[in-house]
Amino acid sequence: MFEATFRDGFARLGRWDPNGTRVNTPFILGIDVHGLSHRVSPSVQDLLPQDVIPVPAELADRAGIPHPGPAVRDGRGPRVLVVSGPDQLGTYEDDEVPEVIALANSNYLWRDPSRLVRTVVEVRSLMRFDQLLYLPGVATPANVPFLQLLGVDLIDPVQMAYAAVNGIDHTVDGGDQDTDGFSDDLPGFTDLDGNIRMSGMSTGSAPPAALTPAHLFRGNLRALSNSVDRSCRALKRGLLRNLVESGCALHIDQTQGYRVFNRISYEHVERSTPAWRKSPVLATTECSLAWPEVVRFRERVIKRYRAPGANTLILLPCSAKKPYSQSRSHNLFREAVGRGRSIHEVMVTSPMGLVPRELERFHPAGNYDIPVTGEWSANEREMLTDLLKRYLENNSYDRVVVHLDEGHRFLEDVLPDAEWTVDGRATSEGSLEALSKAASAAPERGPSRFDYARSRLRFQFPEGWDTLLEDCEINGAWWKASVQRKGDLLGFFDPDRGFFISTIPGGQAMIDAGINVVEIGDFKPTSNIMAPGVVAAGDWIRPGDEVVAAHEDEIRAVGTAVMSGPEMVESQRGAAIRVRERAYIGGPG
């Protein structure tokens, strides 16, 4: 049985118990090689049936690889379904659901990366959350991060064996066929015991004149194992896509596949993409325009969010420091704009697009970084122009003030009547004076705390925000405001995440409003709520979302979703909700 312990889109880490032996995924199905990563299994035949054994015996013999004889399975072990496409995935009885889906023709599909990606995305989107995906015969140290991004859980060392037979020495960046011998300009090699020996230095023993297939396979498998570990670390730090993009610079096939993946996968990977993460988003390339959390932010600004209601819209540049309001430049802007007037501030940035001031702490707007060149690419211009046009169709203002430099003049077609206030730099004395003058023309009464709270709740939740706010008072600064009803604290806005965080009374109000309710069995949570205890959950719930656990409209706990709503319902293992506060329920048990 499989349990995901960390998820980000299709990519995930997990624990798998084939034949009662727990292993960590992603996992290399291999042979017993002493001293290698714990992710390499001692015996493939104990894990998968004969028709998908990774390294054929004949190839293993040629490479000098030790391999066990055929195993007697006696009907035991994980159920494996070997398919060549999504049309072969069917429905099963609970006791017949396969644990592993093996895409048998993946090596052939790899010749056409676009076709491979489309096939894998279709297969992965139809699989259960507790099933593992195995792509036989394609893994190399260079493509492991990309395979993990595609949602591949199991790989094998077939390519490492073929490379060894053909004299190819693999590193994380690719294969090198120059293995006839060593010279002083090579940094070193790893012997069979895993010891690093430097060429050109006295180490007590000289390197071999040429590498045998056994030497090469050992080194290649070690490189594959190291690449898996590196990819897993990047995933946990929120940097897996950055790692994939760095590999695309050296591999045309991965670049082709990655572009197709970004284009077709959003609706499938977004549901398991965290609503919040602690690590910053490093948007180092234009590919970040298509990252799921970035696209989701832009889409919610257009589809969910509505502005708090103001006479004047002021468009401002972003800042290096996040959130923007803590930066020096935005302190200058806010001094120039003043307080209390009917003004709404919205930042213009890439890849997020438009960030209203009250959303600046929501992920990923509250924690991202980009390389600033002062120029906008064609793709960025198209994104911003389209987004601003759609935003103004949904949100009405009497005036628009643009406090952006000359590099933003491409927005003039969308803003024909706007007032531009920047002369040179946005923080120059003259520019700030012009901004102050434009702001002073706005009416004096601006949006209230209640207006800002409603806008933030509309962005966070798909529905029910008006019911939640009925008869409520909003107190405190907008970025950490509390929500109270008749003396009860319903919750507050987290200054770090931007989210509304509910108390138990707030959780009951969420139930009454139908907001992010997870139906659980009739039990009293004593700690985190596990997936088997979930009866129903909304399709819109994402990992990291604020949720309330209830049984027949009776509140049981409030906390943070660990899984998406569909995964909570489907999974048989793992924590579904990280409980923050439990409701007191009288009676025994």
Secondary structure, 3 states (H helix, E strand, C coil): CEEEEEEECCEEEEEECHHHCCEEECEECCECCCCCCCCECCEHHHCCCHHHCCCCHHHHHHHCCCCCCCCCCCCCCCCEEEECCHHHCCCCCHHHCCCEEEECCHHHHCCCHHHHHHHHHHHHHHCCCCCEEECCCCCCCCCHHHHHHCCCCEECCHHHHHHHHCCCEEECCEEECCCCCCCCCCCCEECCCCCEECCCCCCCCCCCCCCCHHHHHHHHHHHHHHHHHHHHHHHHCCCHHHHHHHHHCCCHHHHHHHHHHHHHCHHHHHHHCCCCCCCCEECCCHHHHHCHHHHHHHHHHHHCCCCCCCCEEEEEECCCCCCHHHCHHHHHHHHHHCCCCCEEEEEEECCCEEEEHHHCCCCCCCCEECCCCCCCCHHHHHHHHHHHHHHHHHCCCCEEEECCCHHHHHHHHCCCCCEECCCCCCCCHHHHHHHHHHHHCCCCCCCCHHHHHHHHHHHHCCCCHHHHCCCEEEECCHHHCEEEECCEEEEEECCCCCCEEECHHHHHHHHHHCCCEEEECCCCCCCCEEHHHEEEECCCCCCCCEEEEEECCEEEEEEEECCCHHHHHHCCCCEEEEEEEECCCCCCC
